[in-house]
C-alpha cells in the first residue's frame, strides 16, 4: 500500500494509491476518517485504513498541498557514513558500529515545500536517503527478527549545513537548521518492496543534474542491522524513523564544491518508493 498525506482547504488529509495508480482519500472532517499516518502506524491497521480511504473521493495532486507523512515521530535517528564510498569521500573511516545522530520533526518540510538556505552559511548540502519507519515496538531486537518491526519506507533529504556540522564532533546543530530536511511524499508499506528495501536505486538530482546514484545494496549496515543495533539500548517505538544514510556524491566532497542555493531544485528519487522534490529559497 502507498499512502500520501496532504492538506486541502485547510483540512488534513490522507490518500491511498489505487490499483490504477490514482489517489483516493479523505480529510479529517469526513466520515470514515482513519486518522493520519502517525495514528495508523501506531495501530498497525494499514489495510483497514486503505479500505476506508478507497471509499473517499479521488484526489488530484495538483489541487492539494503535500504534508509530512509523519509529524509526531518520537525519534528521528539518522545514520552517517553508511555507504563506504561516502565515508571515503568524507575522508573518514567506515564505521564498525552505526554512526548515529538525531534530527527533529520541527525542522522538516514535506514534498513540494521550500528548503531554506540559511543566512548563517552558504554551505547547504543535499543528502538523498531511504527512511525505514518502525511499526512494532522492540528493544534488543535480533537481526533475524528486525524486519518484522519495520512498517514501511519513505524518502529523506538530509539537508546539512556543512560548516556548522563539522565545527564540532557532534553533528546535531548542522543537521537541524529550520526548514533544511525534507521527508516524503509517499509512505510505502514494507510488503510492497524487497525485504529490507534491498536493491533499490537512489538518485539525487540538483537542477536536473545527477549528483548521487547508488543502490541500497551498498549500505554498510542494512536496515535489519540498523534496527538491531539501534535497539540494543533503546526501545524503538511505532512511528520512529531510521534515516539509513547517504551515498557518495555530496556537494562538500566535490572539487569544486557544489552547495544548494536559492533558486535551485533538489530531487531525490528512490526506485519503487517515489520522488521527493523541493525548491530552495533564501531565509
C-alpha positions in Angstrom: 0.0 0.0 0.0 1.1 3.5 -0.8 -0.1 6.5 1.3 0.2 10.2 0.7 -0.6 12.9 3.4 -1.9 16.2 2.2 -3.8 19.4 3.2 -6.9 20.6 1.3 -8.9 23.6 2.1 -7.2 23.8 5.5 -8.0 20.2 6.4 -5.5 17.4 7.0 -6.0 14.6 4.6 -4.7 11.1 3.7 -4.9 9.3 0.4 -4.1 5.8 -0.8 -3.0 4.8 -4.2 -5.4 2.6 -6.1 -4.6 -0.3 -8.4 -4.9 2.1 -11.3 -2.4 4.5 -9.9 -4.9 7.1 -8.8 -5.3 8.6 -5.4 -8.4 8.3 -3.3 -8.8 9.7 0.2 -10.5 11.6 3.0 -9.9 14.7 5.1 -10.2 14.7 8.8 -13.6 16.3 8.9 -15.2 13.5 6.8 -17.0 10.3 7.9 -14.7 7.3 7.8 -11.5 9.2 8.5 -9.0 6.6 9.7 -6.5 9.0 11.3 -3.3 10.3 10.0 -0.2 8.1 9.3 1.1 8.8 12.8 -2.1 7.2 14.2 -2.2 4.4 11.7 1.4 3.2 12.2 0.8 3.0 15.9 -2.4 0.9 15.4 -0.9 -1.2 12.6 -4.3 -1.2 10.7 -3.0 -0.2 7.3 -5.4 -2.5 5.4 -8.4 -1.2 7.3 -7.2 2.4 6.7 -6.7 1.8 3.0 -10.2 0.4 2.7 -11.7 3.5 4.3 -9.7 5.8 2.1 -10.7 3.9 -1.1 -14.3 4.8 -0.3 -13.3 8.5 -0.4 -13.2 10.9 -3.4 -10.4 11.0 -6.0 -7.6 13.3 -5.0 -5.9 15.4 -7.7 -2.3 16.0 -6.6 -2.4 19.3 -8.4 -5.1 20.7 -6.1 -3.7 19.8 -2.7 -0.6 20.7 -0.7 1.5 17.7 0.3 2.1 17.3 4.0 4.7 15.4 6.1 3.8 11.7 6.2 5.0 11.6 9.9 4.8 14.7 12.1 5.0 13.1 15.6 7.9 10.7 15.4 9.3 10.1 18.9 12.7 9.6 17.4 14.3 10.6 14.1 17.5 8.5 14.2 19.9 9.3 11.3 22.9 7.2 10.3 26.0 8.8 9.0 28.8 7.3 6.8 26.7 4.2 5.9 27.9 3.9 2.4 31.6 3.1 2.1 32.2 5.4 -0.9 30.6 8.3 1.1 32.8 7.6 4.1 35.8 7.6 1.8 34.9 10.9 0.1 34.3 12.4 3.5 37.9 11.3 4.5 36.5 9.3 7.4 36.9 5.6 8.3 34.0 3.3 7.6 32.4 2.7 11.0 32.3 -0.6 12.8 29.1 0.4 14.5 26.5 2.8 13.1 27.3 6.5 13.4 24.1 7.9 14.8 22.8 11.5 15.2 19.3 12.9 15.6 17.0 15.2 13.7 13.8 16.6 14.9 10.3 16.8 13.3 10.2 20.5 13.9 12.8 21.4 11.2 11.4 19.0 8.5 9.3 20.0 5.5 7.2 18.0 3.0 7.4 17.3 -0.7 6.8 20.5 -2.6 7.7 22.8 0.2 10.8 25.0 0.2 14.1 24.1 1.7 15.6 27.2 3.4 19.1 28.2 2.7 20.1 29.9 6.0 21.7 33.4 6.4 24.4 31.9 8.6 26.0 29.8 5.9 26.4 29.2 2.2 27.3 25.5 2.6 23.9 23.9 2.4 24.4 20.4 1.1 22.0 17.7 -0.1 21.8 14.0 1.0 19.4 11.6 -0.5 18.3 8.8 1.8 15.8 6.0 2.4 13.9 6.0 5.7 12.7 2.9 7.5 9.6 3.5 9.6 9.2 1.4 12.7 5.8 -0.2 13.1 6.3 -2.6 16.0 7.9 -1.7 19.3 11.0 -3.6 20.5 14.3 -3.5 22.4 17.4 -5.6 21.8 15.8 -6.9 18.6 17.8 -9.8 17.0 18.8 -9.1 13.4 16.8 -12.1 12.1 13.6 -10.6 13.6 14.4 -6.9 12.8 12.4 -6.5 9.6 9.3 -7.6 11.5 9.5 -4.3 13.2 9.6 -2.2 10.0 6.2 -1.0 8.8 7.5 0.6 5.6 9.6 3.2 3.9 9.8 6.8 2.7 12.4 9.2 1.3 14.5 11.9 3.1 16.8 14.8 2.0 19.1 15.3 5.0 20.0 18.9 4.1 23.2 19.7 6.0 24.8 22.9 6.9 28.4 21.6 6.5 30.4 24.2 8.2 28.2 24.1 11.3 28.0 20.3 11.1 31.8 19.9 11.1 32.6 22.7 13.6 32.5 20.1 16.4 32.5 16.3 16.5 28.8 16.4 17.4 26.8 17.0 14.2 23.5 18.0 15.7 23.5 21.7 15.1 24.5 21.5 11.4 21.8 18.9 10.9 18.9 20.8 12.5 18.6 24.2 11.0 14.9 25.1 10.4 13.5 24.1 7.1 16.5 22.1 6.0 15.3 18.5 6.0 12.6 17.1 3.6 10.5 14.0 4.1 8.0 12.2 1.8 5.9 12.3 -0.2 4.9 8.6 -0.2 4.9 6.1 2.6 5.1 2.6 1.1 4.3 -0.4 3.3 7.1 -3.0 3.6 5.2 -5.7 1.8 5.3 -3.6 -1.4 9.1 -3.6 -1.5 12.0 -6.1 -1.4 12.8 -7.2 2.1 14.8 -4.5 3.9 14.3 -2.2 0.8 17.3 -4.0 -0.7 18.4 -3.3 -4.2 16.6 -0.1 -4.7 18.2 2.6 -6.9 18.6 6.0 -5.2 19.3 9.1 -7.3 19.8 12.7 -6.3 19.4 15.4 -8.9 20.2 19.1 -8.4 18.7 21.3 -11.2 18.3 18.1 -13.2 22.0 17.0 -12.9 22.6 13.7 -11.3 24.7 14.2 -8.2 24.2 10.8 -6.4 23.5 7.5 -8.0 23.7 4.2 -6.0 21.6 1.3 -4.7 20.7 0.3 -1.2 22.7 -2.9 -1.7 25.7 -0.6 -1.0 24.7 0.1 2.6 27.3 -0.9 5.1 24.7 -1.6 7.7 21.4 -2.9 6.2 18.0 -1.9 7.5 18.0 -5.1 9.6 21.4 -4.3 11.0 20.3 -0.8 11.9 17.1 -1.9 13.7 19.1 -4.5 15.7 22.0 -2.2 16.6 19.8 0.9 17.4 17.5 -1.1 19.6 20.3 -2.6 21.7 19.8 0.1 24.4 16.6 1.9 23.5 13.1 0.8 22.7 12.1 1.5 19.2 8.5 2.7 19.1 5.9 2.7 16.2 6.4 5.9 14.2 10.1 6.2 14.9 12.1 6.9 11.8 15.5 5.5 10.9 17.2 7.5 8.2 19.6 5.0 6.7 22.4 7.1 5.2 23.5 8.7 2.0 25.8 7.5 -0.8 28.7 9.3 -2.3 28.4 12.4 -4.4 27.6 15.0 -1.8 28.4 18.6 -2.7 31.0 19.1 0.1 33.2 16.3 -1.3 33.2 17.6 -4.9 36.0 19.7 -6.5 34.9 22.3 -6.8 32.3 22.0 -4.1 28.6 22.3 -5.0 26.1 23.5 -2.5 22.4 24.3 -2.7 21.5 27.9 -3.2 18.3 29.9 -3.6 16.6 29.1 -6.9 17.8 25.5 -7.0 15.6 22.5 -7.3 16.6 19.3 -5.5 15.0 15.9 -6.3 15.6 12.6 -4.5 14.2 9.6 -6.3 14.1 6.1 -4.9 13.0 3.2 -7.1 9.6 1.8 -6.2 9.1 4.5 -3.5 8.8 7.7 -5.3 10.2 11.2 -5.9 10.8 13.9 -3.3 11.1 17.4 -4.9 11.9 20.7 -3.2 12.8 24.2 -4.3 15.5 26.1 -2.4 14.9 29.6 -1.1 16.7 32.2 0.9 15.9 32.6 4.6 
